[in-house]
Amino acid sequence: MQLAFLRKGVKINSMKKVKSLLKKAGKRKLPFKLNLSERTKKILIVVLSLVIIVGLLFNLRHLYLAALVNKQPVFRWTLYRELEKQGGQQVLDSMINQALILQEAEKQNINISQTEIEAKLNEFRSQVEEQGGSLEDFLLGQGMSLTELEKQIRIQLIIDEILGKDIEIAEEDLVNYFEENQDYFEEGATFEETRADLEEELRQQELVEKFQVWIEELKLKAKIESYL
């Protein structure tokens, strides 16, 4: 009985030693301690920040680089500056005109439906296909998207709604235009065969003239500030 008790006591004591060793191992400190000064910590933070920034700049380089020529950068802001010099004012004038037209349409409660836009778009598509092309190729050649073309159609329909409804072409003007431009028609074409095209051509000419006067009047009334 005593032997059994002693063996049990040995087992208990051994378990206590193991637990004690485990606790000590858990509390054991590292063989070295990093004692960094405040100055060193700040330097490390700056270095790490620079590494992160450099990484971001590399991954987002397409946002500020237009091209690399033998590793020499061409920056986007340089490209934009040159584009502004070459055609910036013309593009800005066009955007100002569009803004004025849309504002005037809102004042006059003119709403162009998507159905009207799609009808004009299909008409334009047919004209392009009759000439052996496709709308997709036309857009690619003009550097336009379908959305941009639809916006241009909307603008044209607004202009036509405001300025085109009062345009009437006299029969005499049609006849004179036909006789003066025989070289532009197919050989043997008659006045009656080309009448519709003649009327549309003269109508568009008058519409352009009216538009130039009208848009200048809108500009005089508007407050426009340009920063180019």
QUIVENBEL-V841903 format. One record per pair of residues at least 24 apart in sequence whose C-alpha atoms are under 7 Angstrom apart, sorted by sequence separation. I is the first residue (numbers start at 1). J is the second residue. If there is no record, write none. Layout:
i & j
I & J
I & J
//
This chain:
i & j
174 & 198
174 & 199
169 & 199
117 & 150
169 & 203
117 & 153
167 & 203
117 & 154
112 & 154
164 & 207
163 & 207
105 & 158
100 & 218
//
